[in-house]
Amino acid sequence: MLTTTLSEFRKDMKSYLDNVTQSFETLIINRGKDTGVVIISLEEYNSLITTQHELSSRINQQRLDESIEALRSGKKMIKKLVDQ
């Protein structure tokens, strides 16, 4: 995780944004007492949104937990994909 001030961010914006996108760093820009901004890559943001959606309902959470448990216990389900 990277942290900086707004002034320092302005001085070297490209470098900070390159670190965020290429190294999947999270950047926190402090803007004063108890305020700030968090910058993450688009890929990281999309991953967070997908996870939030997957866990948005109890049914989805149950299915995910069951799938994880099945993988851990060595149970497998193989399905053949059909080309269309």
C-alpha positions as CSV (number, residue, x, y, z in Angstrom):
1,M,0.0,0.0,0.0
2,L,1.3,3.4,-1.0
3,T,0.5,6.6,0.9
4,T,1.2,10.2,-0.2
5,T,-0.1,13.7,0.2
6,L,-2.0,15.5,-2.5
7,S,1.0,17.8,-3.2
8,E,3.4,14.9,-3.7
9,F,0.8,13.1,-5.9
10,R,0.6,16.1,-8.1
11,K,4.4,16.2,-8.5
12,D,4.7,12.6,-9.7
13,M,1.2,11.6,-10.8
14,K,2.3,9.3,-13.6
15,S,4.7,7.3,-11.4
16,Y,2.0,6.8,-8.7
17,L,-0.6,5.7,-11.3
18,D,1.9,3.4,-13.0
19,N,2.5,1.7,-9.6
20,V,-1.2,1.3,-9.0
21,T,-1.9,-0.3,-12.4
22,Q,1.3,-2.3,-13.0
23,S,2.0,-3.5,-9.4
24,F,-1.6,-3.7,-8.2
25,E,-0.7,-1.3,-5.4
26,T,-3.4,0.6,-3.5
27,L,-2.7,4.3,-3.2
28,I,-4.0,6.4,-0.4
29,I,-3.8,10.2,-0.8
30,N,-4.2,11.9,2.5
31,R,-6.2,15.1,2.3
32,G,-6.1,16.3,5.9
33,K,-7.5,15.2,9.2
34,D,-9.3,11.9,8.8
35,T,-9.9,12.4,5.0
36,G,-8.4,10.9,2.0
37,V,-8.8,9.2,-1.3
38,V,-8.1,5.6,-2.3
39,I,-6.9,4.8,-5.8
40,I,-7.0,1.2,-7.1
41,S,-6.6,-0.2,-10.6
42,L,-9.6,-0.9,-12.8
43,E,-8.8,-4.6,-12.6
44,E,-8.8,-4.6,-8.8
45,Y,-12.1,-2.5,-8.8
46,N,-13.8,-5.0,-11.1
47,S,-12.6,-7.9,-8.9
48,L,-14.1,-6.2,-5.8
49,I,-17.4,-5.5,-7.6
50,T,-17.6,-9.1,-8.8
51,T,-16.9,-10.4,-5.3
52,Q,-19.5,-8.1,-3.8
53,H,-22.1,-9.4,-6.3
54,E,-21.2,-13.0,-5.6
55,L,-21.7,-12.4,-1.9
56,S,-24.7,-10.2,-2.2
57,S,-27.2,-12.9,-1.4
58,R,-27.2,-15.7,1.1
59,I,-27.9,-18.3,-1.6
60,N,-24.8,-17.2,-3.6
61,Q,-22.7,-17.3,-0.4
62,Q,-23.9,-20.8,0.4
63,R,-23.1,-22.0,-3.1
64,L,-19.7,-20.5,-3.0
65,D,-19.0,-22.0,0.5
66,E,-20.2,-25.4,-0.7
67,S,-18.0,-25.3,-3.8
68,I,-14.9,-24.3,-1.8
69,E,-15.6,-27.2,0.7
70,A,-16.1,-29.7,-2.2
71,L,-12.7,-28.6,-3.7
72,R,-11.0,-28.9,-0.3
73,S,-12.4,-32.4,0.3
74,G,-11.3,-33.6,-3.1
75,K,-14.7,-33.9,-4.6
76,K,-14.8,-33.0,-8.3
77,M,-17.6,-32.4,-10.8
78,I,-16.6,-32.6,-14.4
79,K,-18.9,-31.2,-17.0
80,K,-18.4,-31.4,-20.7
81,L,-18.8,-28.0,-22.5
82,V,-20.8,-28.0,-25.7
83,D,-19.6,-26.0,-28.6
84,Q,-22.3,-23.9,-30.3
